[in-house]
Amino acid sequence: MGEAAQEREALLRRYAELVRTELPAAAERGQWSLRADHCFGRVLLDDAVGACWYTVLDRRAGAAFRQLDDDRLAHAVATGERVLAEGDALLRELDARSLAWRGKRPKRGPAGARR
């Protein structure tokens, strides 16, 4: 496997670790506005493509993050790392943008609960 392919595989593994394990665990500890892995995936994918991810990627083609080109995948991982470091304030900003791309209102109140 070439160096570029190895780098891509490392990014794919890191994305999966962030979305499936590390971000949900940090969210639980910190009482963040989102806690479910699929919500973190939505936010990171949307941010990486600059739109609702399923308007850009094929929902039926398997794991959406695997469809990202190398630059977008690196962006998604970097954003996930930022959320891990910066916490709920950044997450709320990204989530509000993601929801707006879907025509939905942002969450409000403690831990993102709608009132």
C-alpha positions, 0 to 999 in steps of 0.5 A: 500500500502506498503512502497516500493510501496509508494516510487515507486509511489512517484518516478513515480510522480516526474519523470512525474513532472520533464519531463512534467512540471519543466524541460521544464519550466526551459529550456524555462527560461534558453534558454536550448538546449532542451525544449520539454517534450518528449526530456527530457524523451528520455534523462532521459530514455536513461541515466537510461538504458544506451542505446537507451531506446526502445532497452531495454524497450517496446515502445508498453507497455505504458509509458516507465518510468513505465517499469523502475525497481526501481533502474533505476527509482530512477536514472532517477529522480536523473538525472532529479533533477541534470539537473534542478540544473545544467542546460544546460551544463549537459543537452547537455552532456546527450543529446549528449550521447543519440543521439550517442546511436541512431547514430545521431550527437550531436547538435551544436551552440546556443540553440542546433541549428544545423548549 
